[in-house]
Amino acid sequence: MTEESARWTRATVFPDMWVDPADDPRETEGPGPEGESATLQDFLTAYRHTLRMKCDGLDAEQLARRSVPPSTMSLLGLVRHLAEVERDWRNWLGEGDPAPKLYGERDADFLGATADPAQVEAAFTDLAREQTATDTALSAYPDLSTRVGTDSIAIRELLVHRIDEYARHCGHADLLRECVDGRVGQ
């Protein structure tokens, strides 16, 4: 029998929020971004912050815990998976041989996630490096209509797909985190 964590939040203003609006790194003052590219990047940045927030304050065991059985997902697995897919999206830009996988065979990003502090640190380092590399590669294409790679995919589609991937996995992170320690919120 598993022990269920009590639901809780750090927010004091709205009990269904992760943190108070004044402490939320996703909240910005002033008008929103100008233009399609800046808007897409703003959404991507917010989802990246959300993923990091959902992992904050947990130790290696908690990050690696598969807290929603029978799923093999864990918060650490999500971090590793998103590092892997950032690299994969860069593969779509070119026509040469793809860069090798970071973690091995399919689903190794999830299945290989273990409660090792060194692995946790490496996963977050991998994610930051792969995000930066993909951001840099995509910045070479200011026209979002540009088609690239053997599949002739539009840069716009790559950007939207990245947002979609992070958004879906942030939903998973909500459930995983609540089952780990009961923390809830947007």
Buried (B, 14 or more C-beta within 10 A) or exposed (E): EEEEBEEEBEBEEEEEBBBBEEEBEBEEEEEEBEEEBEEBBBBBBBBBBBBBBBBEEBEBBBBBBBBBEEEEBBBBBBBBBBBBBBBBBBBBBEEEEEEEEBBEEEEBBBBBBBBBEEBBEBBBEBBBBBBEBBBEBBEEBEEBEEEBBEEEBBBBBBBBBBBEBBBEBBEBBBBBBBBBBEBBBB
